[in-house]
Structures are given as structure tokens and as C-alpha cells.
Amino acid sequence: MIRKKLPVVTGVGSIRFLGHSGGARYAIEGDPTRLRLGANRLRGSITIDPELALQAFQAGEGVLVLESGEEVRVTMVGHSAGGGEVFVDVRF
């Protein structure tokens, strides 16, 4: 079965998690504006300084502010040691 590839929404926003608030680049697979509120989730990633990426992953959850100003909750689900990318589930 062939699955339709979701568009990737990228931008520069800010991330807040336990002990940190600052800028971050993000990429979200899917269009957040087309989702209804509720239990919907999209996959994505945030890119920040490698040391902060480890702290974000250890924090487990945070809030991502998109370029549009919309705030979305994120759950940190993966991180590669020494890398600046944190893989997230984005909740709306």
C-alpha cells in the first residue's frame, strides 16, 4: 500500500522545557493548520545546541512556539548523543 507523503512544515520558533527557554528550528511532518483540536499528533524534530538537545530530551516534554505564534505541546521521543536534533511528537 502506498502512503501519501505528508508535507514538511519548517520554521524558526522557540522552545520551552524545564530550565530553558530559547530559539529553535523545527520541522513538522504534516500541516498543523489542517488538524482539528484533540488527540491528534504529528511527528517532527527541533534543532538546537547539542548540550541543550540532551537537556530537552531528558526533560521529556516542552512547548514549541511556531513562527505563527501558535504554541504546541511536544513530547521528546528521541535524541542522538552529541547531536543537536531532538525528535518529537507534536500535540495539538
C-alpha positions, 0 to 999 in steps of 0.5 A, spaced: 500 500 500 502 506 498 502 512 503 501 519 501 507 523 503 505 528 508 508 535 507 514 538 511 512 544 515 519 548 517 520 554 521 524 558 526 520 558 533 522 557 540 522 552 545 520 551 552 522 545 557 524 545 564 530 550 565 530 553 558 527 557 554 530 559 547 530 559 539 529 553 535 528 550 528 523 545 527 520 541 522 513 538 522 511 532 518 504 534 516 500 541 516 498 543 523 493 548 520 489 542 517 488 538 524 482 539 528 483 540 536 484 533 540 488 527 540 491 528 534 499 528 533 504 529 528 511 527 528 517 532 527 524 534 530 527 541 533 534 543 532 538 546 537 545 546 541 547 539 542 548 540 550 541 543 550 538 537 545 540 532 551 537 537 556 530 537 552 530 530 551 531 528 558 526 533 560 521 529 556 516 534 554 516 542 552 512 547 548 514 549 541 512 556 539 511 556 531 513 562 527 505 563 527 505 564 534 501 558 535 504 554 541 504 546 541 505 541 546 511 536 544 513 530 547 521 528 546 521 521 543 528 521 541 535 524 541 542 522 538 548 523 543 552 529 541 547 531 536 543 537 536 536 534 533 531 532 538 525 528 535 518 529 537 511 528 537 507 534 536 500 535 540 495 539 538 
